[in-house]
Amino acid sequence: MTAMRADTARRIRLLAWVLVPLVVLLFAAANIHLVYVAVTSQPDCVPHLKDPGGDGQFRAARSAC
């Protein structure tokens, strides 16, 4: 029984040494992609009210168009 437990423990440690770096790498890659998209994208102007709106209407705080 002891040999089986040692073998199982070895497999679990190996799996952890493989999976943890993969998860960290995936997390880092997703964040790098998020920053890249945020920096390189420029949203187009959308139609909005130029004058102060009435009830239930919104306008841009500072229009870039």
ABEGO torsion letter per residue (X at the ends): XAAAAAAAAAAAAAAAAAAAAAAAAAAAAAAAAAAAAAAABBBBBBBBBABBBBBGBBBBABBAX
